[in-house]
Amino acid sequence: MKGSITKNKRTGKWDFVFDGGTDPLTGKRKQIKRRGFESKRHAMDEMTKIKAEILENEFLDLTQISYSKYMEEWFQERKSRLQKSTFETHSIFYRNVIKPKLGHLKLQQIAPMQIQKFINDLVNDTSYSEHTVHLIFRIVSSSLKKAKVLKLIKDNPTEGITLPKVKRKEISVWSLEQVNFFIKEAKKIKRLTRCHIGFLIAIYTGMRQGEILGLRWKDIDFEQHTIFVRQTLTQNAEIKAGAKNEASIRSIHIPDKLVNELKIYRKQVVQEKLVHGQSYNDNDLVVCTRAGKPMIPRNFRKEFYNLIEKIDLPKIRFHDLRHTHATILIQQNVNVKLISERLGHADIETTLNTYSHVLPDMQKSVSDKLDKIIGM
């Protein structure tokens, strides 16, 4: 731990700096600095004291690092990478479920059998659904995967763990006839909700709720009929740059009908800006409050449910409009890869797995075409 003591020409006082060694958790070098000592002797005494504390009390033996100690550092990294709501959810599961069961274990001594028992106990606890168990496991698995990258552990003990089978939720969608009925009948409603334009965007593009609520006017190219997904709105109504994943940052070509609806709605927004003047919160958002503020996602969904109840359509989740969009395209024999890119899926496999319920009908249409074009 070499160090140096120098006199600060600006203050006339003494400063010191020394190498505190490598942090075993982050792998980064630590520099310890202190300033403002009255004499060189005082600076030397303080530097010697701090060095002793590091050597005697704060030095971390890799074999002695507990899982909870490691997780404190890992969560600091995750905080800057995850959405605020996601980070809070992961933190809650760690504090309430993971830490009490695994936190006391030495990081290097965690064995696959201990992870398997942890998962088995969660499965046997009826208060946790299969989806929740999978989420908790992903948190543990991601943390230990990073520990292996940092060379804190030789093998990842979460590899090969058996997880409960997640029952696939049945997707509820509207038929093409119901979609057309919604578009036609909604316009007849007096004082139609301002959120209606967001519902149309979902139907015509398959965009996620957060992508729709984060959409700005500058993200729409009216000449090229293209929407660019560049930012989202979180469940806490906070604007977040980027999207769910790299594939989600994309462009979506839109039909004339949606372009026309957007142009009509834009005139309404421009008028609202004039009315509010300087008090208008100009976030350039397409779907927003009358004062320009981001729309609270919960209120946006509530408006959707109220509208479909008024026109007497089967109730579906707002997210099911995205599924409806994809299902209609598949039924119209649109190339699945194009649909996958349109939806912003990470890969085509996600699309195929999500909409496998529609594929049998497509297979039949293929065989019917083969009967027509290939003679015997």
N, C-alpha and C positions, 0 to 999 in steps of 0.2 A: 504494500500500500504506500507507494511513494507519493510525496506531496510537495507543495511549494508554498512559501509565505512571502508575500510581496507588499510593499507600501503603495497605497493608492494615491497617485499624484493629485487627484482631484479633491479627495477628502482629507488626505494627510494621515489616514488611519491604516491599519494593517488587515489584510485579507489572506485567506488560505484556500487551497483547493487540493484534493487528493483523489486518487482512484479508489472507489469503494468496491471494486471487483465486479464480477458478473452476477446478475440476479439469476438464480437457478430456475425461476419460474418463467421469466421472459427471455432469458438468454442475452439481455442487453447489458452493456457496461454502465456502471453507476458512477457519477462524479459528485463528490460532496464538496459544497462551497459554503463558506461563511465570510461575512464582511464586518468591518467597523470596529476592530479591536484597538484599544488605546496604545498597546505596545506589542512588539514582536513576541515578547515572552507570553503575554496573555493569549495571543493567537496560537502559539506553539502548544500551550497547555490545553486549550480547547480542542485542537486537532488531535492531540494524543488521547484525550478522553473519548472523543467520538470513535477513533480507531479501535480503542479497547472495547467499547460497547458493541461495535460491529463484530469483532472477533469473538467476544464472549457470549453475547446475548442474541444477536440478530442473525448470525450465520446459519443458513439453512442447509442441513445435510440432506441431500436428495433422498436418501433412504428413509428419512423421518418425516417428509412432507405428508401431511394428511390430505385427504380428498377435499375436505372443507376449506383448508388453506389454499389449495390450488384453485378451487372454484371461485374464491374471492377475486383472484387475478383474472380468471377466465371470463367472469361476468363483466369486468371492466372493459374487456375487449368487445364483448357482445353488445354492450350498451351503445357503442358507436355504430354498430352494423345493423341492428334490428330496429324495426318500427317500435315506437314508444309503447304501444299497447301490447305488442308481441313480447317485448322485453319484460314488461310488468307481469304478464302471464307466466313466462318462464321462471321469473324470480319467485313468484308465489309458489309454483310447483316445487321449486328447489327447496325453499325454506320449509314448506309444510310436509313434503313427501320424501324428497331425495335426501336432504341433509340429515334428518333424524335416523334414517336407515343406513346410509353409506358415508356420511360426513366424517365419522370417527376413524374410518379405515385408512391405513397408510396407502398412499397413491400407488406405490410400487408393489403392494401386496394384494391389491384387489384381484380376485380370481373370477373366471367365468361362472363358476358355480354360485358365487355370491350374487352376481348380477342376475343369474337365472332364478335364484330363490327370491330375490327382490321383485322380479317381474311376476313370478308365480303368486307371491303374496298379494300383489296388486290385483291380479286376475281373480283371486279368491275373495277379495274384498268387493262386495257387490256395489259399493258406492262409486266405483270407477268403471266407466264404459270402455269398450275396446279402443275407441278413438283416443281417449284420455291416456290409457296405458301406452299406446304407441307414441303419443306426444312426450310423455315422461321419459320413455326409453330414448327417444331422439335427442333429448337434452343431455342425458347421460352419455350416450354414444358419441355425440358431437364433441363433448368436453374431453373424453378419453382419446378420441381421434386426434385432437389438437395436442394432447399430452404426448402422444407418440411422435408427432411431428417435431415437438420440442425436445425429443429424446429423453423425456422424463420417465417413460416406460418403454419396455422393449416390445410388448405386444398389446393390442387393444382387447381387453377382456369382454367387450360387448359383441365381438365377432362370433357368429354362429349361435346366438341366443334365439330361442324359440319364443315367438310372440303370438298372442291370441289372434285368431282369424277375424278380420273386420268384416262385418256384414255389409254388403254393398247397399247403400240407400237407394230406394227406387226413385228415379227422377220423374218429377211431374212436369209435363210440358203442355202447352196449348197446341191444338192442331192449327193448320194453315187457315182453316175456316174461322177458328176462334180468334186468331190474330187479326184477321181482316175485320171481324166483328168488333173487336176492341178499338181498332183505328177508326172505324166508321161511327160507332156509337159514342165514343168518348167526346167527339167534337160536338155532340148534341147537348152535352151537359152544360147547364148554366154556371157561370163562374168556374170554369174549368181550372183546375190547379195549375200553377206555374211549373210544377214538376213534370207536367205532361211531356214536355220536350225531352226530358231525361228518359222517360219511358220509351219514347219513339227511338231515341239513340240506341237504347238497349236492344230493341226489336230489330233494328236495321244493321247493327254492328256486332252484337254479341259482347260488347264491352262490359267489364266488371263495374260494380257500383262505384268503387273508389275512383276508377278511371273516368267515369262519367262525371262525377262530382268534382273532379280535379281538372276537367277539360276547360281550356281557355279559348277565347275567340281566335287568338293568334295561332292556335294549334289546328285551325281549320283552313284548308286551302279550298276556297269556293270555286276557283277556276278549274283546279284539277280534281275536284270532288274527293278530297282526301282529308281524313282526320289523322293527326299524329298524337300518339299516346306518349306523353313526356313527363307527366306528373300525376299524382293521385291525392285523394283526400282520405285521411285515416278515420277510424270509427270515432275518434275524439274531435273530428272536424278540423284537423290540422293538415295544412298543405305540405305535401312531401314530394321532393323532386325524385324523378325516376318512377319505376313501376315495381310490380311484384318480383320479377326476375329480368334477366337480360332480354329474354325472348319477348317479354311483355312490352318493352319499348319498341313500338312498331308503327307502321302506317296502315290505315284501313280505308279502302275505297268505298265510297258511299253512293247510293242511288240518287237520282234527280229528286224524288219525292222528299227524301230527308233534307236535301240541300234547300229545297223550297221552304220547308217547315222551319229550318234554322234561320233563313233570311227573314221570314215573317216574325219570328220570335226575337231576332236581334233588334228589330225596330222598337219592340216593347222595352227591351233593356236600355236602349239609347234614350228613350223617353223617361225612363225611371232615373237615369243619371242626371238628366236635365232638371227633374223635379227636386232631387235631393241635393244637387249642387256639390259644394265642398264636403258635405257630410257623407257623401256616397263612398263606400269602401270599395275602391276599384281594384279588385284582384283579377279582373279580366275574365272571370268565370262565366261559363255559359249557364250552368244551373246554379243559382244562388238566391239569396233572399232579395226582397225589393230594395234593400239598402246596400246590396252588393256583397254581403258577408257569406262565407261558405255555408252551405246547407247542412244541417245536422243530419247525418245518415239515417238515424232512427226516424226522424220526422219525414224524410224523403220516402222511406218504405211505408210509413203510415199513410201517406197520401196515395200511394199505389194501391194499398189494400182497400182504402175507402172508395177509390174510383172503380175498381173491379166489382165491388159489392153493389155500387149504384147501377152498374150496367148488367148485373146478374151473370157474371162469368165465374167459372170454377176458380176457387182461390188457389193460387200458387205463390211460392216465394218470389221476391223480386229477382233473386239470382237465377230462378228458373227461366226468366226471359232469355238469359244467355244460353241455357240448355235448349230452349225453344228455337232460337236462332240457328244453333248448330244442327239440331235435328232436322229442321226444314231444309237446310242446305244439303245434308246427307241424303234426304229423301228425294231431292232434286238431282241426285247423282253428281254433285259438285265434288271435285277431287279432294280427298280427305287431307292431303298435305296442305292444300290451299286453305282449308277450313282451320287446320291446326295453326297456321301462321296468322290467320285472321283473329283467332281467339287469343293468341299470345302464349300458347302452350310451349313448354320447354322442349318437347319433342312430340313426334307424331304418335308415339306409343300412348301418351297421356290421352290424346283424342280418341284413339281406338278403344282404350279401356273404358273411358267415360261413356262413350256412345255405342258400346257393343250391342245394346238392345235394338238398335236400328239396323245394324249390319246384316242380319239374316234376310231382311227384305231386299237389301241391295244385292245380296248373293243370288236371290231368286230372279231379280231383274237381269242379272248377267246371264244366267242360264237361259232365260226366255229369249234374250237377244241372240245367243249362240244357236238356238233352234231355228231362228229366222235367217241367219246369215250363212250358216254352214249346212250344205245339203248332204244327204246320204245317198 
